């Protein structure tokens, strides 16, 4: 009986860790969605030979990021087991700490900010800092290659 009780306690202590791995936390989801939107915008701009625009909307109740233009609905997801992402709305716990595009600060913007991806594989320069529950992520978009990268802040 003692062995069964010890095994039960060990299994019960591992359940929260397993659950946290299987579901995406809000900051991880926001980061993954942003990376996928940037990757898809770059690919579509190159393949379709036209400029793609990623739009950031900053309104008190509407915090969304959308990929505009092109035939994005038919493109597959870049993440296994997930549907393709053309737009995302950040969880209320995710805070936009900073957004810079081409040297301009759009952090406190009430309207929309745009990032362009061009057919030659380049893009606007972008830095986006997101935070949630004391964690910070910095997403940067390098303008010469239009490749996005993620780093930790603090």
WONORHU-V652229 format. One record per run of one state. SS is the DSSP state (alpha for helix, beta for strand, coil for the rest). FROM is the first residue (numbers start at 1). LEN is the number of residues. If there is no record, write none. Layout:
BEGIN
SS|FROM|LEN / SS|FROM|LEN
END
This chain:
BEGIN
coil|1|1 / alpha|2|21 / coil|23|3 / alpha|26|23 / coil|49|3 / beta|52|7 / coil|59|4 / beta|63|6 / coil|69|3 / alpha|72|3 / coil|75|12 / beta|87|3 / coil|90|5 / beta|95|7 / coil|102|2 / beta|104|2 / coil|106|6 / beta|112|6 / coil|118|5 / beta|123|1 / coil|124|2 / beta|126|7 / coil|133|2 / beta|135|8 / coil|143|4 / beta|147|6 / coil|153|2
END
